[in-house]
Amino acid sequence: MEQNLRIVIFKINGDSYALPLEAVKRVIHAVYITPIPRAPEIVTGIINIEGTVIPVIDLRKCFRLPPVKLHPDHRFIIANSATRKVALIADSVGEVMECEPGDIENEKTVLPEMPFVKGIIAIEKGVILINDIDKFLSLEEEKMLDEALSNQQ
């Protein structure tokens, strides 16, 4: 029997997205981002959190949304992917929600062109796209980011 999935819901451009709770380490207010040359387009730069350098991913670029200027009210979701810790920029971060496996629709039937979406939940006010943090960066982008980060040291 499959377990319920706990997700952290966040908003970008008024739309609801989510990450599995086990991937999320913490949520912080936006801080200054240091740009890094030759990073993938979706990587805005890096931040230093308690001595750890963390790449910042602009989800607006992933989702092909219009850019906005970073504001102190924005939030950074610090999360672990399979290969690294990353910070994801969100407009706001809401509650943790528990979903039963039967509540989650298969993304392949609804959004086959979005590889970083791993499930969809219909709610009263619309839908929540559950994201797969390991799919935001392609293998090529991971390699580009590794090279850009190694040039920073």
Secondary structure, 3 states (H helix, E strand, C coil): CCCCEEEEEEEECCEEEEEEHHHEEEEEECCCCECCCCCCCCEEEEEEECCEEEEEECHHHHCCCCCCCCCCCCEEEEEECCCCEEEEEECEEEEEEEECHHHEECHHHHCCCCCCEEEEEEECCEEEEEECHHHCCCHHHHHHHHHHHHHHC
